[in-house]
Amino acid sequence: MGAGTARPTVRRLVLALVVLLASVLLAVAVPDSARAASSSAPCPGRKVRTLPFSTGSVLVYKDGAYVCAVTVQKNPGTRRLVSVSVQARGHVAVRKSRKDTRSSPPVRVYAGHRCVRVTGAVGSGSYRSGWFLC
């Protein structure tokens, strides 16, 4: 083995190291971008209900013992009063509202194993659920 065969081996090792480093960086970056794409949801957890009404919908999410809800406009773009409330049975309802072109602020409450009820409104249209998630 002469000095001429050592250089291609070193080049292959350096190339393999670069490829390995690039794949590690991609493996680390891809889950972050996937999390960023899923973080566009207004609430943590999984969506369990979409409750439509004439001017919008109430989206309900569940994350363990927590329930989160947000009201979204049916036709976004016009600045309207948008509100949402969540009440766990036996507790006071938590309400939030704002004038917005898309959605209300999210409301997240600890529900444990209790039933919940939600309300949502966009302009003159509104929705009020019965008790669910019992």
N, C-alpha and C positions, 0 to 999 in steps of 0.2 A: 504494500500500500504506500503510495507516494503522497506527496503534498497535493497533487492534482485531484485526488479523490476525496480529500478532506473538505475542500471548499463546497462541493455540491451537497455534502451531507450537512454542513453547517447551514447552508441556504435552506435546505428542506426543513431543518429543525426550526429555524427562524420563521419560515413561512407557516409551519404547523403551529407555532406559538402565537403568531398574529391571528390566524384563523380561530384558534381556541379562545383568545382574548376577545375577538369580535363576537363570537357566539355567546360568550358569557355576558358581554355587555348587552347584546340583543335579548338574551333571556331575562335579564334584570329590567330592561326598559319596556318590554312588551307587557308584563303584568301591570306596570304603572299606567301605561296608556290605556289598557283595558279597564283599570279602575277609574281612570279619569273619564272614560266614556260612560261608565255606569254611574258615575257620581253626578251626572246631569239630572238624575232623578231628584225631585224636590225633597224626598224623605228617605231616611235609611230603611233598609229592610225590603221585603217583597210586597208587591202590590197585590192586595187581596180583593179589592172591590173597585169598580168604576160605577158611580151612581149618577147617571145623566139626568138633566132637566132642560127646560126650554132654552136657557141662555148659557149653559155651561155644564160642567161635571165636577163631582167631588171624587177625588182619587184617595183611596184609603190604603195605607201601608201598615204592615205589622213587622216588628223587629223584636222578637222575644216577647217580653211582657209589655212592650210599649206599642202604642198605636199612634200613627201620624196621619194627618189628612191635609189636603190642599185643594182649593177650588180653582179650576181653570176655565177661562172663557171659551165659549163655543166658537166665536169669531174674534180672535185676538186682533188688536190694533187700535181699538177705540178705548180711551181711558175711562174706565168705569169703577164704581165701588165694588170690590170683590172681597167677600168675607167667608170665613169657615169657623166652625166650632166643633169641639170633640168633648164628649162627656162620658166618663166611666161611671157605671151605675154606683150610686152612693156618694158620688163626688160632684163638685161644682164644675160646670162646663167651662172650658178654656176657649176664648174667642179671640180672633185676630182679623183685622180687615185693613185694606188700604185702597187708594185709587191707583189702578194700574192698568196696563194694556194687555196683560196676560193672565196673571194668577194672584192668589192671595198669599200671604206669608204662611209657611207650614205651621201646623199646631201639633205638638207631640206631647202625649200624656202617658203616664204609667197606668196601665189598666189591670195588670196582673191577670187573673182568670175571670175578670168581670166582663159583663156585656158592655158595649159602648153604643153611643148614638151620635150621629154627626149631622150637622146642618151646613149648608153652603148657599151663597147667594151671589149673583152677578146682576147688577142693575135691578130690574124689576122682577126677575125670575129667581126662584129659590127652591131648595130641596130640604126636606127634613126626614131623616130615616127613623125607623123604629129601632128597638134594641137588637143588636146582632153581634157576631163573634162571641157568642156565649159558650 
